[in-house]
Amino acid sequence: MEIVSTGVYVGPNVYAKRPLIRLTVDLHRRAGRPVADYGSALVDPLLRYLPGLATAPTEFGIPFGERLRSADCDLGELMAQVAVALQNRAGAPADLALTRPGADEEHVQVLYGYESEDVGVEAGEVARTLILELIAPREEDPLDLAEVVDDFEYYAERRALGPSALALVRAAEARGIPWLRLNDASLIQVGQGKYQKRIEAALTSQTSHTAVEIAGDKELCIRLLSDLGLPVPRQIHVRDAEDAVDAALSIGYPVVVKPVDGNHGRGVAVNLASDEAVADAYERALVEGSGVVVESMIAGDDHRLLVIDGTLVAAARRVPGHVVGDGRHTIAELVEIVNADPRRGAGHENMLTRIELDDEAERQLAGKGYDGASVPPAGEVVYLRKTANLSTGGTAIDVTDVIHPDNRRMAERAIRAVGLDIGGVDFLTTDISESYRDTGGAICEINAGPGMRMHISPSEGRGRDVGGAVMDMLFPAGSPARIPIAALTGTNGKTTTARMLAHVLKMAGHVVGQTSTDAVYIDGNVTVKGDMTGPKSAQMVLRDPLIDMAVLETARGGIVRAGLGYDYCDVGAVLNVTSDHLGLGGVDTVEGLAEVKRLVVEVARDTAVLNADDLQTLKMAASVTAPNLCWVTKNPDHPLVREHIRLGCRAVVLEQGLNGDQIVIYDNGAHIPLIWTHLIPATVEGKALHNVENAMFTAAMTFSLGVPPDQIRTGLRTFDNSFFQSPGRMNIFDEHGFRVILDYGHNEAAVGAMVDLVERLAPLGKRIVCVTCPGDRRDEDVAAIAAKVAGHFDTYLCHSDDDARGRAPDEVPRMLKAELIARGVEPDAIELAPSETESVDMALGRARPNDLVLIFCEGITRSWKQIIYFHPAEKPAPVAPAARVAAQGFDVPEGWRIESDERGVRIVPAG
């Protein structure tokens, strides 16, 4: 039983619409054997260590405890469920356990949810360890399974989101606000693009640094509150132990000694009643801060009052860490019993913190004549701390519903006075339900970034939705948290369409973040180069604080490897699905490829845009849940689309008119003529039909995003296929007297589109093509590309990409040549070029005026530089308009001829 590979899906994927861990597991000889065969020796210990397994849900609609007894439950499914149960036990919530068949009978895909990536991956490893140890125990040095589970909990506590952070992200999810963890701690981004906010614990991107500084300076803070008439203890800043004793005598015993800028109760000593105790407390406080203060001791219980956005949302009475005697156990044993509570953990990762029997606890015990070995009588409460901080083992009792209105207003005034958006008031009073004016209660401290654990899950009383209050402050009702996302995929055209779409949106006044096969662009500027069509690049865009619109080109590889980088998009489009990249990443058929790409429209929330002329995308409509479906078709008589339009639904159609072809939008009964295709520069006067289709998808997506037709029209008329705007996508260079077209086309459909363009351009001279195919494509894909160019050119230069991707350097060129010959091309018309660079040089060197050179290449920038810096041997002679007309097949009537002058071109009598 071996984990062969591990994958992490960060968002929706082909298995589920949520993040998952995927483990490819080789079961070896245990494949096909049900869990029930292993009996109680396997199941009982797992249920003992992980009792949640028995009631865990399954994809079959029955509890896993019942499923375990089924003959259909195998070790892969058990491993998925154990991984989920381990995470839940460790306080890292997870759900959804699935299995899917692997590449053969011995392999299985184990899939399960996670909250923290590191914790989720480790849970799979530990699940495997536990199962293996139970079905095949080690003869030497057997594992202590309880210790294995405890070690995992410790690992998870250090990496998983703590209870406060979890409360925040759950509140965000409940409000439809996207969130993203930014580090290994609890720094979280909520919202996207320019609407994003950041939060860490109870500090937000709106928290004033000045206010935090004021709250951290206890002396300054108390003085500020006192100046406003708020109840505070008398306080004196001291410089040494002797000064501290003098201050205590001046204030009057009992007193409190604490650091001037400490936190979490560290270095705080309360209820000191002697000079010696004060002097000792001074030294301990000095270690924890930059200075020390002595203040009057306020009688009463310790309360934490939480104020968010100027309103008190929770109040809790805090009780110092303690044990209750039973007359039988020692104090040390009672501490172990208390720490066995599953809510307790190390530090702040759990709802409660473990009690430590440390030096501070020993001092407290010594004051009562106890030590760790003492056995207190039944019912006696033995305090191990003087302060009631949860971080030192304290507990909390919710008192929100009984707090007196005066105390509520006092807390709200105090936090406003300091200037905090989220603040905690430490308030001492004998009775929180009575006014501080009557009880003599007082504020002892103001906390920036206050802990929220005690309010989320108090030891007693009702938990409060403090996470919700924080989200409502950051994103008041009606305020946006998301930016519109337009996501698109397809076999061909997606990069050009993404660029065209981003250009139209920029021209409409938006700041656009765009991912593509060559870079991430922010407002048109390159930020990171490379193939950036996966989930990490999508998240890079959504994290940028400048953008208000995202255009996310999404490729097959990223979806297969890691899913989508967003939970849903507003508009999703699939342009087409044809044979490409088959045999890679477990995708072996066009139908399988369509299933992968379909995910983009499955997560579309508002509009799905699909190609009605493509069979695979036509089928995808059955999986669309978005309220709007927009068809794109070049066939104005498409029966399905015509009926779709009659129902008032949206479509973008290419229609013929006297002036050529026109892109028309239909929506809600409206007929909106958008633009003649010959007016779109990227279509080469309407001849580049693949870019006509790209423009149609751009129109469909921008219209669905709410861009007015006039702005769509302006964007399309100002986008061209220059190397600057669309590198590697039908870049045309006409300055040498012959035309050069550079394209990245690397599959049958893309190559076919360019060959079709060459035919439509009808060059006057010869035609030369530099052809290649990526080495990781199937043999039949190489042959298909050769078949597409065969018979359309006079010279064929076959070369290999720089990276042969596992093939011999000349293998692809030889395969291309063989297929060309099989398709009837004369061998003398075919040459093998040693490299892509030499292939381009050979083509340019052989071209003469009025020829056309079509170059398919991998090194786009290098090849473009070769083209523009090339110096032709011959200067072109001007070609008369009459010759151009004749070359395009115009039939001149007998006795007439073509004539041209400054007034235009016409036919006149030959005489």
N, C-alpha and C positions, 0 to 999 in steps of 0.2 A: 504494500500500500504506500505509494510514493506520489508526492506532489511534483508533477512534471513542470508545470508553469503556473504563474500567478498573474492575474490581470485585475486592474482596478477600474471599474466604470464610475466616472465622477458624476454622471447624470443619466438621463434616459438612454436606454440601450435596446438591443434587439430582444432582450429577455424580459425587461420590465421598465416601467417609466420612472425609475428611481435609482440611486446609486447602489452598486452591488460589487462584491468581491467575487471573482471567478477563479476557481482552482481547477486545473486539469489534473485529475488524479488517476494514476495507473493502479488498478485494484489487483493486477496480476492474477494469481490463482483463485482469489476470493471474488472475482467478478461473477455476478449472477447469483451469488449465495445470499439468502435473506438474513436479516439481523436475527430473526427468530431462531435460526439454526444454532446460534451461539448461546442461547438460553439466558438464564438469570445471571450467570457469571459476567456477562457484558452489560446487561440492561440495569440490573439492580444498583451496582455502584454508581452508574451515571445518574440515575434518578435520585440517589442519595446526595451526591455532590451538587447536582443541578436539578432540584425539584421542579423548576419551571418547565422542564422537558415534557412532563406528563400532560400539561394543558396547552402546550405550544400549538398555534394554528398551523395547518398544512394547506397546500394548494388543492387538496382533495376534499376539503370541507369537514374533516374530522380532526379531533385532537391527536397530537403525535403519540400520546400514550396508547391510543387505540390503534394507530397506524403501525406502531412497533410490533404488534402481534400479527400483522399482515405478512403474507408471503411475498408481497411486492416491495417491501421496505428493505433497501440494501444499505451497504456501508456508506455509500456516497451520500444518501439522504440523511443517514444518521450523523455523518460528519457535518453537514450543513446545519442541522438542528443544534448540534452540540456547540458549534461556533457561535450561533445566535444566543444560545443560553449562557454561554461563558460571558459574552459581552453584557448581557442584561444583568447578570449577577454582579459584574464589576461596576455597574452604574453607567455603562456606555450603551444607551438604548439601541437595539437593533431588532429587525423583524425580517420576514420573508426568507424562507429557506426553500431552495429549489434544486433539482438536478435535471440535467439534460444529457442525452447520449453523446459520447465522445467519438473519436475518429474510428474506433473499432470496439469490439465487445468488452475489452479489458479496460478501456478508458471511459471516464465519466466526467462531465462538467458539474462541479459543485458550486452552487451560487447562493449567496446570502447577503443580507443587508448589513450596513455599518454606519456609524456616526463619525468615528475617527479612523482614518485610513490605516495608520500604524497599528492601532488596536484591532481593527478588523482582520488584517493580514495575520497578525500574531494569533488571533483566536483560531484561525484555520490550522495553523501549525500545532497549537496546543490540543485542538480537537483530535487531530491525527495521532498525536502522542498518547492521549488518554485511551483512544480506541485500540491502538496497537498493543498497549501495555495490558489491556484487559483480555484481548483475544490471543495474545502471544507473549506472556510475561517473560521478562528477562530472568534467566536462571541465576546470573550473578548481578549483584547490585540492583535489585528491582527498584522501580520508582515508587516514591511515596506520592500517591495521586492527590491526596489532600494538599500536600506541599506544592505540587504542580499547579493546582487551582489557585492557591494563595499567592504564588509567585505571579501568576497571570493577573490577578486582581491588583497587586502592587504595581505591575507594569502598566496596567490600564489607568490606575489612579494618577499616574504621572503624565499621561498623555491625553486622556479623554477630556472632553469639556466638563467642567464642574457644574454643580447644581444651579448656580446663578447664571452662568453662560447658557446652560440648557434651557432655563426658563425664558431667557431672552430670545433664543432662536425659535423655541416653540411658539412664543407670542408672535414673532415675525411670521412664521409659517401660517398661523391661524388668520393672519391679516393679509395673506398673499404677498408678503414682502420677501424677496429673495435675500439669501444671506450667504456669506462665504467666509470661511476661516482663513485668516491671513498669516498665522504663525502657529507654532507648536503649543502656545499658551492659549489665552482666551481673547486675543484681538480679533474682532469680527467686523466685517463690512456688512451693513444692511442697506438694501437698495442698490441701484445700478447707476453707472455713468454720473452725470452731474447731480443726480438726486441722492447719491450715496451718503451715508453717515457711518461713522465708526464708533465702536464701543468696546471697552475692555473692563470687565467687572462692572462697576457702576460709574465709570468715567466715560464720557461720550465726546464726540468731536465738537459738541457745543459747550462742554464744560470750560469755564473760564480758568485760565492758568493763574490769574491773580487771586481768584476765589480759593483755589486749591492751596496757594501759598498762605493765604490768611488762615484757612482752616488748619493748616499744618503748624502754624506758629501759635501755640496754645495761649501764650501770654497776650499776644496781640488780639487774638480772637475773643478772649474773655473780656478784654478792655473794650473792644468794639461793641460787644453785646451789652456790657454794663452801661456804656454811654447812651444806649437806646432804652435803658430802663428795664432790660430783660433780666430775669433772676439768675445770678451767677455767684459762685463762691468767691470769697476774698482770696487773692492770689499774689504771691511775691516771687519774683525771679531771683535766684540765688547763684552765687559764684563758687562756693566751696562748702564743705560739710559744716564748718563752723557757722557760716552764713545761713545755712539751712536750719540749723538748730535755733539761731536767733529769730529767724522768720517764723518758725513753729511757735516759739514762745510769744512772739508778738501777736500771731493770729489766735493762739490758744488751742490746746490739744482737745480732741484728736485732730490729726491733719492727714493730708494726702501728699505724697511726693511722686513726681512723674517727670519724664523727659519733656522738654518744651516742644519737640517735634516728633515724638514716637508714634507708633500705631499698633493695633492688635493687642493692646494692653501690656506690651512688653516694657519692663522697667517700671511699672506702676505699682506703688505700695500704698495701701489704704488703711485707715483707722489706726494710725501710728500714735502712740500715747507716751513716748519717752524720747529723751534726747539721743540715747544710743540707737534706738530704732530709726530715728530720722537720719542720723549720720550714716548708718549702714545703708539705708534706702537711697541716700544721695549718690553713693558710689555706684550702686547698681543702675540707677536711672541715668547717670552720666554716660555709661557704656552704650545706652540705647539711643542717645540723641546728642544734639549739639549744645544743649543747656538743660537746666533743671529748674522746675518751679515747685513751690510749696503752696498748698491752698487749704482752705478750711474744709473739714470733713462734713459732708451733708448727710444727715441721717435718712435712711430709706432704701427702697429696692432700686436696683439698676434697671432702667428702661431704655430701649432704643426706639426712637420715633423716626420713621422714614418719610421724607418729604420729596416728592417728585413734581417738577414743574410748578412749584409753589403750593402744592396741595399735599396734606398728610394722607398717605395711602395705607400705612401699616404701623402698628405699635406692638411691641413685645416686651414682656418682663423677662429679664435675663437672670439666670441662676448660676452661680459659680460652679465649676466642676466639683462633683461630690459623689460619695457612695453612701448607702444606707445600710447600717449594721443589721445582721441577722442573728448575732450571738453565736455563730458557728464558724464563719469564714474570717480570715485575716483581711486587713485593709488591702494588701497586695492582691489577694485572691478576689476581693470584691471589685477591684479595678479591672481585673481580667474579665470578670463576669459582665461588667458594664460595657467594656470594649468589644464584647462578643456581639453587641447589637449591630446588625448589618448596616444600619444607617451611619455608623461611625467609621471613619477612615483617617488616613494621614493627611495633615494639612487642611486645605479647603476643598478637596476634591469630592467629599461626601457631605451629606446633609448635616452630620455632626462630626466632631473631631475627637479622636481617641484621647482619653485622659492619660497623662504621663506622670509616673511616680518619680519626679525629678527633684532637684534641690529645692525648688520653690515649694513643692508639695511636702517635702520633708520638714521644711521650716514651719509650714502651717500645722503639720501634725505635732511637731515638737512643742508648739505653743499650747497644745492640749494634753501633752504628756504621752502622745502616741508615736508609733513608727509603723513601718510597713507590716511588721509581724503582729501588731496589736489586733485584738478581736473586739470590735465595738459591740455593745449590747444591741439587741433587736430594736429597730425603730430609730436609732440615733443617726442623725444626719451629720456626716463628717465631711467638711469642706476641705478641698485640696488646693484651692486658690482663693485669693481675696477678691480678685476681679472676676467679672461675669462674662468675659469674652468667649464667644463660641470657639475661637481659634485655640483656646487653652482648655477645651473640654466642657465648656458651659452648655446649658440648655436654655430653651426659650419657650415662653407661654404667651400666646397671642392675646392682646388686650385691646385690639383696635375698636371693638364695639362698645367698650366701656370708658374710653378716655374722655375726660371732661373737656367741654368746648374751650375753656380758657387754656388748657394745656395744649390742645390742638392748635389754637391760634398762636400761642407762644412759640411752638416749634416752627410753624410756617413763617413767622416773622424772623426768627433767628436764621433760617436758611436763606431767606431773601436778603437779609442784612449782610450775610457773608458773600452772596452772589452765586451760589451753587445751583445748577439745574437739578442735580440729585444730591441730597445730603442726609446724613444721619445725625440726630440730636441725642446725645447721651444725657439722660434726665434722671435725677435721683428724687424720689418722693416716696412717702409712706403709703400713699393711696392714689393711683393714677386716675381714679374716678372722681377725685376731689380736686378743686382748683389749687394750683401751686400757691396762690395767695393765702389759702387757708392752711395748707400743710407745711409751708416753708420749703417746698421743693426747689431745685435749682438745676440749671444746665451745667454739667461739668466738662463737656467737650462737644465740638462740632467735627464731623467726619466727612471728608471728601472721599468719594469712591467707597461708600459704606457697604458692608457685607449684606447680602440679601437672603442668605440661607435660612436665617431664623424666621423670616416672614413667609418664605415659599413653603417650608415644611416645618412648622414649629413642633416642639416636643408635645405640646398640648394646645388645643384650639384649632381654629380653621386657618388653613393656608391662604395667603393673599396673592392675587395676580399682579405682582409688582413688575414682572416682565411686560405684561400688557400695558401698564401705566407708562413704562419707559418708551415702548413703541408708539403709544399714542402721543407722547411728547415729541418724539423725533419726527413722526409722520401724522400730523393732525388729520382728522377726517377730511377726505377730499383732496389731500395733497398727494402728488405722484411719488412713487418709490421706484418704479420701473421705467426704463426707456424703451421705446418701440424697437423690436427686433425683427429684421427681415432675414430669414435663413433660406439658403438655396443649395441644391445639389443637382447632380445629373452626370452623365458620362461626358458630354461635351457642351461647351459654351458657358459653363458656370463661372469661370474666371472673368471672361469678357462681360457677362451679365452683371456680376458683382461690381465690377469697375464702373459699368454704365449706370447701374443703380445708385452707387455711391456718388457719382458725378451729378446725377439728376437731383438727388437729395441735397447735395452741397449747394447747387445752384438755387435750390428752393429755400436756402437760408439755414440749413442744419449743420451742426458739427458732427461729422460721421466718423465712427470707428469701423474699420473694415478688415476682415481677414481674407487672405487669398493664397494661391499657390506660391507666390513669390515674396510676400511680406505682410506685415501688419501695418495698416495705415491709420493714422489719427489726423483727421481734418486734412487729408490728402498728403500728409508727410509720412515717409517711411520711418518706423520706429525699430522694427526687427526684421531682418531679411531671412528668407528661407521658406520652406513649405509650411505655411501657418494656417492649415485648414482643420486642425484638431481641436479638442476641448480646451487645452491649455491656452491656445491663442484666443479662443472665444472668451475665456475668462479674463485674459489680459485686456481685451477691449472693454468688457463690461466693468472692469475695475477702474478704467480711466475716468478721472473726475471732470474731464472737459466735454465729453460727448453727450449728445442728446438723441442719437439714433445709431443703431448698430446694423451693419450689413455683414452677415456671417456666411462665407462660402464654406460648405461642409463636405468633406470628402469621405469616400468609402473607408479609407484606411483608419481615419480617426474614430469613426463610428464603431468599426470592428474592434479596435484596440481598447478604447476607453469611453465610448459613448459620446453623448453630447455635453457641451460645456454650459448648458442652460436648461432650466426645467421646461420652459416652453417658449415659443416664438409667437409674435403677433401675426406675421405672414410667413408661410412656408411654401416653397416651390420645388418641384422636381421637373427639370427641363426635358429629360429623356433618359432612357436606359438602353444601352447597347453593349455589346461584348467588349470588355476592357478589364484588365487586372484579374481575369478569371484564373482560378488555381492558386490564388494568394489569400492568406488569412482565412482559409476555410470556406471561401466563396467560389464555387466551381461552376455555377450556371447563371445565365442571365436572370432567371427567376429568383435565384438566391440573392443576386446583386440588387434586384428590385426590392426585395424584402428589406435589405439593409437601408437603402436610400429612402424607402417609404417612411422611415422614422421621422424625417424632417416635417412631413405634412401631418403625421399622426400627432405631433405635439403642437401643431399650429392652433392658437387660441381663437383667432378671428377669421382668417382667410387661408384656404389652401389653394394654390395655383398649380394646375396640372396641364400637361400637353395632351390634347385630345387626339393628336395625330400619331401618338406612340402607344402601342398596345399595352406595354408594361405600366406606363403611367395612367392609362385609361382605367386599368384594373384597381389602381390605388384609391380611387374615389370611394370604394366600399369601406375603406379603413379610416376615412376622414371623419372627425368629430367636430371640426370647426363649424360655426353657423353659416359661413359663406364658402362656396366653392366657385372658383373662377377657372373656366376653361380657356385655353389658348389654342387657336387653330389657324392654319394657312388655307384651310378649305372652307370657303364661304357657304358651301352647300352641305356641310357636315350635319347629318340628320340629328345626332344626339345634341349637338351644340345648338342647332336651330330650335329644338324643343326646349332646351335649357333657357334660351333667350325668351321664348314665348311665355315662360313661367315668371319672367321678370328677374331672372338670375343673371349673374355677372359673367361676361365673356369678353375676350379680346380676339378679334377676327381680322384676317387679311382679306380685303375686298378689292376687286378690280374696278377701275374707273377710266375715264378718257385720258387722265393725266398719269396713268400708271397704277401701281398698287398703293392702297391706303390702309393704315392701321386704324381700326374702329373699335371703340369701347361700347359695350352694351351693359347697362346696369339699371335695374329697377324700372324697366320699360323705356329708359332713355337711350337714344342712338347718338353717340358722341364721336364724330369724325375727328381723329387725333392728328395724323400727319401722313403726308405722302412719303413713301419709303425712300424715293430718290433724294429727298431733302435731309436724310440722315447720313452724315459723312461716313460713318462706319460701315454702311451698306454698299459703298462704291456705286453710287447712283442706283441702288436697288438690286444690283447684280449679285451681291453676296447674300444669298438667301439665309444662310445660317445666322448672319448678323441681323437680318430682318427679324428672324425668330427671337434672337436675344433681345432686340429692341421691344418686341411684343411682350416678352416676359417682364422686361423692365417697366413697361407701361402698366401691366397688370398689377405688379407688386407695388409700385409707387401710388397708383390710384387706390389700391386697397389700404395703403398707409395714410390716405387722406390728402395726398398732394393734388392740387387743382390741375386740370388738363393743360392750362396755359403754361404752368411751370414744368410739367412733364415734357411738353412740346419744346420749350426752350432748352431743357437739359439734353434731349436727344439731338437737337440741331447743333449743339456745341460739343458733342462728344465724337471724336474721330478715332480711327484705328492707328494713330501714330505710335511710334515706339515710346514716346513720353507717356501717353495716356494708357496704352494697352500693350506693353512689351511682350513680344512673342505671339501676338494674336493678329494674324493677317496684316503685318506691317509692310507697307508698300513704299518702294523707293524708285523714283522715276528720273533721277538726275544723270544717269549714265547713257541715255539714249535708248536703253532697253529697260524693261520693267522687271524689278526684283520683288518677290513676295516672300517674306519670312514668316514661318509659322511653327508653333510647338506641336502641331498635330501628331499624336502618337498612337492612334488607334484607327480602325477601319472607317468609322463614321466621320471622324475629324478629317482624315486624309480625303475621303470621298467628297466632303463639303468643299475643300479647296480645289480639287480637280473640277468640280462642277463650276466653281467660280472662273477657273481658267477657260473653260469652254464658253462661258458667257462673255468673257472679256474679248474673245476672238482675236488674239494677237496676230499682227501682220507677218511677223517673222517666225523663227523656229521656237520650239518649246524645250526647255531643259529642266530636269527635276533632280534634286538631291534628296534621296529617300533613305529612311532608316526606321528602326523599330527597337524599343527598349528590350534588352536582353532577357528580362525576367518574364516576358510574355510567352504564351504557348506557341509552338511551331505553327499551328493553324492561324494564329493571330498575325504572325510574320507574313504568311502566305496571303492572308486577306488584304494586307496593306499593299503588297505587290500587285495583287489583282486589281485594286482600285486605280493604280496609276498606269497599269498596262494599257497600251494602245492610244494614249493621250499625249505622248511626248515624243520628241525626236531623239533626245539623249537622256540616258538614265545613269546617274552617278550614285552607286550604292555604298553606304558607309555605316560604321558602327558608332554608337554613343561613346563618349569618353569612358563611361563606366559600363563595361560589357555585362555586368550583373550575373556573373557565373558562367558566361559562355566564352569561347575562344574569341580573340579580337576580330577575326575575319569570318566568324560563323554566321552572323546575321546577314552581312553583305552577300555571302555566297548563297544563303537561303533565298534572299530576295532575287538574286540573279536567276537562280534555277526556276523560281515561280514565274518570273517575267518571260523567260524563254518558253516555259510551258504554256503561257498565255499568248504566244505568237509574236513576241518582240524579237527582232533580229539580234543575235549575239553581238554584232558589231556596234549596236546602239547602246550597249551596256558596258560600264566600266566600274571596277571596284576601287574605291578610294581608301588609302591607308588610314585616314583619320577624318574626322568631321571638318577640321580646319582645311585640310587639303581638298576635300570634296567641295567646299564653298569656293576656294580659290580656283579650282578647275572649272566650275560652272561659270564664275564671273569672267574668267579668262577666255572662255569660248563664246560668250554671248556677243552678239553683234547688234547694231541698231535695229530696233523694232522687235527684237526677240523678247521672250518672257522666261524668267528663271524663277522656279518655285523651290524654295529651300525649306526642308523639314529638319529641325535641329534640336539638340538638347542645350547646347551652350548659347543661350539667346543673346546675351550682351556681347559676347566675343564675336559671334557671327554677324551681329548688326554693325559692329565696328569694322569688320572686314568689308562689309558692303559699302558703307558710307565713305570709307577711306580708299576704296579701290579707284584706280585711274585707268579708264578704258583706252584701248589702243586706237579706236576709231571714233571720230566725232559723228554724231548722227546727222543724217540729211533730213531736212524737214519733210514731213509726209503730208501731202495735199489732203484736204478734207474729202475730196472725191474718192481718193484711194481708201480712206478709212470707211466711207460709206459702202463702197463696193466690197471691202473685206468682211463686212458684217452681213453680207448676203442680200443686199438690197437689189431687187430685180428691176433694172432700168428698161423701160419700154423701147421697143425697136424704133430707131430713128431719133432717139433722144439721148442726151448726155447730162452728166452732173456738173454743175457750175457753182462756184462759191466766190464771194467777195465780202466786203465789210457789212453788207446787208444780210448775209446768211448763206445757206445752202439750198439749192433748188435744182430742178431738172428743166432743161431748155432744149429746143429742137437742135438736132445734131448739125444741121446745115448752118 
